[in-house]
Amino acid sequence: MYIGVDLALPGKRRTGIGIIDINEHTYYTTTVASQHEIIEIISNNATSKGGRALVCIDAPLGLPKYGINRMIEITARRRGLRLIPPLLGSMKSLTMYGIDTANKLRQLGIEVFEVHPTSTLKILNMSRQEFLNYIRSVLRGSTVNNEHEIDALVAAFTCLLHDHECTEEISGYEGEGSLIIPQGGCDLRVIMHGFI
């Protein structure tokens, strides 16, 4: 089970959740407003069928050791990937919310990783619509209602790639965490047809 979260601050229905179940050959998406809903959906899905669940969150899950950027953002920019500094303006609140959400999920025994769907799509050389068309061609699923849900599915797919050793980590200084991105050499069609 691979669960992606396109995290937004609580209060409005802007947090997308995407779930890929390779055993059932299905995907599911929804949009929620609160941390309680996020944790409830993830914990219910992580335990419903047994086995292992990986969660990939689109939000910074660590604080910079120096300044407003982590080494992760600096390294990513050198590769042409554009990440917003975790402590820049309103991103600070999202970063703190992401760290808190990840910690609560980890306390439940769930593996959590930081991802960046825009970077995943850039490395895979796909637009959001191309990705969505592709997922629909290999999995059965519900209607996807907005970009938050698409990004959440991209995050879930990044989890799938990570589970099959088709990602690499961009690491920061100690305590800053790491970002999971696809490896350039892994062909997504081979992966999807090989494992789904």
N, C-alpha and C positions, 0 to 999 in steps of 0.2 A: 504494500500500500504506500503510495507516494502522495503527500499532501503539500500543496503550495499555498502560501498566504501572501497576498499583495496588501501589505499592512497600511492602514491609515489611522489617524488619531480617532479616538472614540467620539460618538455623538451623532454621526451621520452614517448612512448605509454606503460606505465607500471601501470597506475592506473586502476584497475578493478572496474566496477560498476555492481551490481547485483540487480535485482528488482523482488520481489515476489508479485503478485497480487492475493490474495485469492478469490476475487470476480469472477475473470475470470479463476481461476485455471491455471495460467501461471507463467512462469519465463522468464526473459530476461537478457542477459549479454552483455557487451561491454567493450572495453579497450580504454582509452583516454589519452591525454598528458597534458592538461592544466586545471587550476582551472576554467576558463571560461566554458569549456565543462562540467566539473563536475556540476557546479551550474546550467547551462542551462538544462542539462538532468534531474537533480533532481527537479528543479522548474517546468519544463514542466510536469513531471510525477506526482508531488505532487498536481498540480492544474487541471490536465486534466480530471479527473473523479470525482472531488469533494471529500468530505470525508477527512480522516486524513492520513497523511504520516509520518512515522517514519524513520529517517536516522541513521544508525549505521556505524561509521567510525573506521577502523583499523589503529589507530595512537594515540599517546598520545595527549589528549586535555587539559592538564593542566601542569603547571610547578612545579617542586619540591620546597617545602618551604626550605628544607635543602639539600645540596649536589647535587648529580646527579640523585638520586632516589626519587620518591614520596613514601609515605607510601603504596600506591597501589602496587608498584612493590615488596616492602618488604613483605607485607601480601600475595601477590600472590605466591611468592617463597616459603613461608612456607607451601603453599598448593600444592606444586609441579608444579606450573605453571611458565613458564620461559618468563618473559617480559624483553625487553632490556631497560636499563635506558634511560629516555627521553633526558638527556643532555650528553650522551656518544657519542663522535665523530660526525658522520654525522646524528645521531638521533636528534641532536639539531635542525638542519634545518628542518627535517621532523616534529618535534614537533611544531615548530613555524608555519609551513605551515598548519598543522592540526588545530591548534588553530584559525588561520586566516580563514580557510575554514569553520570551524564550526560556527564562529561568523557571517560570511556573510550569511550562511544558516539560522541561528537563527534570523537575522534581517529580513528575509523573512517570519518569523513566523513558521518555520519548526523546529520540535523537533529533537534534535541531541544527540546521546549517543556514548560513547567510548566503543569499543569492541575489542576482540583479538581472531580472528578465530582459531588460533592454540590451544588456551585454550578451546574454545567452543568444538572443535573436540575431544580434550583429555577428557573433562568431558562427552561427549556423547559416548566416546569410539569408534570413527569412524575415518577411514582414509579419505583423500580428495576424493578418488575414491569411497569409500563406501557411503559417503555423496552425491556425485553427482549421483550415481546410485539410491539412495533413492529418491532424488528430482525428478529425471526423472520418477520414478515409480508412483509419485502422482501428478505431474504437467506437463503441456505441455510447451515446450520451445525451444529456439534457440540452436544452437551449442555453446558449451562452449569451448573457444579457448586456454585458458592457466590457470596457477595456480592463476594468479591475479583475474580472473573472478570467479574461484571456491571460493577463499577466500572472494570475494565480496558477493557471494551467501550465504556463511556461515554467514557473517556479517548480511545480510538481514534476514536470518533465526533466528539469535539471536534477532533481532528486533521483529520478530513474537513471539518468546518465551517471550520476555519482555512484549509485549502487552497483553499476556495471563497469566501474573503473574507467569511465570515459570523461572524467573531469580532471581539472587540476586546481590547486589551492593557491590563491594569492594571499600570503600571510603578512601580517603587520608585526610591529614590535610586540614583545611579550605582553599579553593582556589585551591587545587590540582585536584579537580574533582573526578570522580568515574568511575569504570570499571564495565560493565554489563557482567555477566557470567551465564550460565544455572544453574538451581538448579539440584542437583543430582537426586531428586525424581520425576521429570517430565519425563514421557516416551514420546519420540518424536513421536512414531507411534500413540499413543493415541491423542496427540496434533494435528498432521497432519490430521488424519482421523476425528477428532472432529471438526476442524475448517476450513478444506479445502474441 
